[in-house]
Amino acid sequence: LPWARENAGSGGAASSGDVERDDEYKQSLCDSADVRRHILAQMVAAGKADGLKGFENVKAIRLFVEEFSVDNGLLTPTFKMKRPVAAKKFRSAIDDCYTDVLGASSTSSK
């Protein structure tokens, strides 16, 4: 959230006192392409610093306000992700990520 506070426009939820608890503000951050680009750049930089090869780095991300938990059925009681449940719930976002990656690779190869 510090980056978002520094880079937010004037007005709106960004200027409210307790942005960490403002669900509408959090959703706007999750939906923001600028925020996704910033986080992705941070992830790629961390991967490069740790010696990851290009194909090992994350290529696209989506962000969600809802946390993975036992209560919402995304985790087991031992905090392991329920992969089939998560894949079904986030199918659209997963497909969007693949579309982003495949779209970017086809334009960069031209």
Helices and strands as residue ranges (DSSP letters): H 2-7, G 12-15, G 19-21, H 23-31, H 33-49, G 54-56, H 83-89, H 91-108
